[in-house]
Amino acid sequence: MDLTDAAHELYGVDPDAFMDVRGRLVAEARSAGDRGLAKEIGGLRKPTLSAWAVNLLCREAGADLAMLLDLGAGLREAWSSGGSIGGLEQRRGEVVALLLRTALRLASEAGHPLRDAAVREVENTLQAAAVDPEVAEDVRVGRLERPRSHSGFVPMGGTAPPRATATKPPPTKKRKADRAEAHRRAEEAARKAERRADEAARALEEWRSEAEAAKADLDAATEEADDLRRRLDEATERRTAAERRAHLAARELTRATRTADEARRKAEEAARR
């Protein structure tokens, strides 16, 4: 077992079983002597309900999902070359709607119906997968931890972005540069904050996994101690019973010895007479 195999199994299970399965996989890695793998598995985060629903699509509706990702690749190529995208956009909308209906059905059948917020997150993730190749790859492997979205410009229906009106003068180059720099700094700050949040979440999951493993070890040791205590109590009872029998036997032996001595004495006296 490696991390890829463990992640594929883990992100395909029911959300309610995620923690138990992760604990089992961590224990298996430790039993195999691979503490590094155990730590990596322990750092895998439980997916949100919407991310789980997209992972479910990857496993249960892979052909339809592949169709969307292929359409996305075609759209990106058309956008970069300036080709016509009208038909591709229409088809993308149809496939996203199909996948969204499938996700709702699969989630309900699995006992986790999606609420409105989760439905929007699933739709945003599917739309992002058709625009962003990195998101497309994450969706393709079916191991999402959280929903994804795309904030960049996405042409819809083949229309171009609106032109500036004549009554509003275009911004100067300096103002454009300042806005671009401010936007870049904001994006960088957001990425750093997200990385810190991810690192904190991974650390939390690692310690939670370590606590679960320690509790499992404690439970096993407690069970073993209880078994030893029970066996000790049983042995003590057997020793006490044996001591009582030995004491009784010794007392009866003393009595029998006296009786035998008395009988022997009387026999000797009778012989002398």
N, C-alpha and C positions, 0 to 999 in steps of 0.2 A: 504494500500500500504506500502511495506517495500523496503529496498534498493535493494534486489534481484529482486523483481518485476519491480522496476523502471529501473534497469540496463538491465534486459532482454528486456524490451520495447525499451529502448534508443539505445542499440547496434544492434537493428534489423531494425532501420529506415534508410531511405536514408541519405547519408552523408550531403546533403544540408539542410536537415530538423533537423539535430542533435541539433543545438543551440536552435531552436524554441521549440522542444519537451522537451529539458532539462529545458528551462525556464518555460514551462507549468508545468512540474513535480515539480519543485522547488516551484512554486506558489501554487500548490495543497497541498504540504506538509506544507507550511506556513499557508494556510487557515485552515488546520486540526490542527494547533497549534504545529506541530512537527518541530521546528526550527533546531534541531539536524539532522533530516533526510534531511531537505532542504539543510543544509550545505554539507552533504555527497553526495547528488545528484549533487549539484553544483560543487563538486570536481571531478566528473567523466569526463574523458578527451575524446575529440573527437577522434575517431580512424583514423589511416592513411587509405588510400584507400586500401592498401593490407590487412591490418587487417580487414577492413570492408568486403572485399571479402571472407576472411576465415570465418568470422561470418555468412556471407550469405550462405556459404556451410553448416554450421551447421544447418541452418534453412531449406534450400531447398534440400540438398543432404545428410541428416543425416545418412542414411543407408550406403552410400559409405564411408562417413567419419568415421563411427563406424568401418567399415571393416579395414580401415588403422590403427586405434588406437588399434584394437585387434591384428592385425599383428605385430604392434610395441611391444605389451606386449609379444607375442610369441618370437619375435626376442631377446628381452632383457633376457628372460628366457633361450633361447638357448645359448646366449653369455655367460651367467653366469655359465651354466652347461657344456659348451664345446661341445654342440650338433651341428648337421648339420644345417646350416642356408641358404644354397644355394637356395633351393626352396622358402623359406620365403623372401629372398632378392629380387628374381625375381618378386615374387608376389607384394612385396612392391613397386617396381619400376612401375609395371603396374597400381596399384591403385593410386599412386601419379600422374602419367600421366593422368589417367581418371579424377581425382579430379581437376587437373590443367585446363584441357579442359572445365570442367563444370564451374569452377570459371570464366574463360574467357567469356563463353557464358552468364552466369548469370549477370556478371558485365556489359557486353555490352547491354543486354536486359534492365537493370536498368538505362541505360543512362550514365554509367561511365566505358568506355572501359579502360582496363589496359595497361599501357605502359610497355616497356621491364623491367625497374627497378622494377616496382610493381609486374610483373610476377615472377621475380627472388625471390622477398621477399615472395610471396605466396608459391612458391616451397620450399624455405628454411624453412618456418614455418611448412609446411606439413612434410618435412623430419625430422625436430626437434621433431615434435609430435610423430614420430615413434621411437625416441631414448630416449627422456627425458620424464619421467612420469609427471613432473610438467607442461611442455608445453602441453602434451597430455590432461591434465585436463583443462587447460585454453582454449584449442581448443574445447574440448567437450562441455563446457558450452556456447560457442559462445559469449564471451564478451571481445575479444582482443582489446587492445588500440593501439598496435604497433606490427609489425612483430617480429617473434622470429627466433633464429638460435641456432645451437649447434656446439661448437668448439672442443668438445672432439673427441677421436678416434672412428670412425664408420666403422666397417668391411663392405666391399662391396664384394658381390659375394662369400662369404665364405673364402676369402683369408686371410692369417695371415699377420701381419706387417712385412716388410722386415727386414732381419737380418743384423747386422753390417758386413761389409766386413773385410776380414782378414788383409788387408793392413792398416786399420785405427784402432788403438788401442782403446778399449773401455774407456770411461771416468772413472776416479777414483771415489771412493765413495764420497770423499769430493766435487769434481766438480759436481757430480750428486746432492748432497745435496744443494750446492750453487745455482745450476740452479733451483732446486725445490723451494727453498726459494724465489729466485727472481721471479719465476713464481707466487708463492703464493702471494707475496707482490703486484705484478702487477695486479693480479686478484682482490685482496682486494681493491686496489686503484680504479680500474675500477668500482667495485660494489659501493664504496662510492660515486664516481662521478655520477654514474647513480642514486643513491638514492637522492643525492642533486638535480640533474636535475629534478627528479620526484617530489620532494617536491616543488621546485620552480614552476614547471608547475602546480601542484595542487593549490598552492597559487595564481598563476595567474588566473587560472580558477575560483577559489572561488571569487576573487575580480571582475572578469569579470561578474560572475553570480550576485554578489551583485550590480554591476553597472547597469546591465540589469533590476534587480528588482526595483532599485531606479528610473530608467528612467520610468518604467511602472507606479510606484506610482506617479511620477511627471506628466506624461501624464494624468493620471486619475484626479489628483488634478487640472491640468490646464483646462481639459474639464469641470470639475464641476464649476470652477471659471468662465469660459466663459459662462456657462449656467446661473449662478447667475447674471453675468453682463448683459446678454441679458434680463433676467427677470426684473432686476432693470431698464434698459432702457425702457422696455415696460411699467412698472409701472409709471415711470417718465413721459412718454408721456401721459398716461391716466390721471395722476394728472394735467398736464398742460392743457389738453383739458377740464377737469372738472372745473379748475379754470377759464378758458375763459368762459365757459357756466354760471358759477356762477356770474361772473362779468356782463355778458350780461343780465342775468335774473334780477340782482339787479338794473341795469340801467333802464330796461324796467319797473320794479316794481315802481321805483321812478317816471318815466314819467306817468305811469298809475294812480298813487296816486294823482299827480298834476291835471291830467285831471278830475279825479273823484271829487276832492275838488272844482275845478272851476265849474263843472256842478252842484254840490250841492249848491254852492253859488248863481248861476244864478237861480236855482229853488226856493231858499228861497226868492230872490228879486221879482221874478214873483209872488210868493204867497202873499207877502206883498202888491203889487200893486193891 
